[in-house]
């Protein structure tokens, strides 16, 4: 969903990134809080302290409150990540963005108890922070405002994330509870259906009250829930398959001196979009049609090589799909030791996906009658 963004630091061994949208929303949110500071003080029952409402203080408090909000979001996501680590699930990164934060886990456990624990960890952190700020409240001054504000923020963050809509925590809790007594795919479909209904309701409410942020959140929930359903279907379809099961064996290879014109002729002849380039049994790289635009027909393909993505034949097909998607590869080379034994393309993976969805229990072709 997100690009890596701007790397900031590692927190508990997990890379933290800032999406560009975060750099836009932070100053806006700081300005908004500072601009509405009198209304916040009135809401919290705090005195209209002139010392807080004059000079640079509204903007300083606005910035501190906005930073506190995003720090609360970060701790919420870190809660997910640390509990996931306990169950052997790594977190690729945590990203702060326009609508808060996302902990990108390598996978969502399909065991309902584990998914339930990971999903509840974030709201638990938010509620703990809300309790802490509630106990530390003071009736006046700058800390009085910040403690009241961060209490409200963390309470709202915990409650909002418990809405039963994917990809919010409440949606994962709902799916995990369903999966205790139903197949995981069926539980996901039911959770996605509820997520869509809630997204439409939230979007319509946002339009009625003229709140564009609610409409944006509703759109995000709707699209992300659909992505969740597609990812679950993919997991179901590729489950149990290895790269060896799907790769094209004994692929056509090209020596590095092959002219571009010959590579294009062979691509048309064999209906492929790329070739491994091999010299004396050693893989030098790959050449694909996407890398030959504007190339001279007389150029050797060695001038247009791309670094290959190498896979083991025993690697899970789903892991291979994720690696190819994350790095933008349309094909990968399958090697055993230093020996090239096959090529895996996105076409191979999509074909397996389609066949599995048609209900075939395996990819073996029907035996011909003797």
Beta strands, then each sheet from edge to edge (+ up, - down):
strand 1: 6-11
strand 2: 14-18
strand 3: 91-97
strand 4: 100-105
strand 5: 248-249
strand 6: 253-254
strand 7: 274-279
strand 8: 282-288
strand 9: 310-311
strand 10: 331-336
strand 11: 339-345
sheet 1: 1+ 2- 3- 4+
sheet 2: 5+ 11- 10+ 9+
sheet 3: 6+ 7+ 8-
end
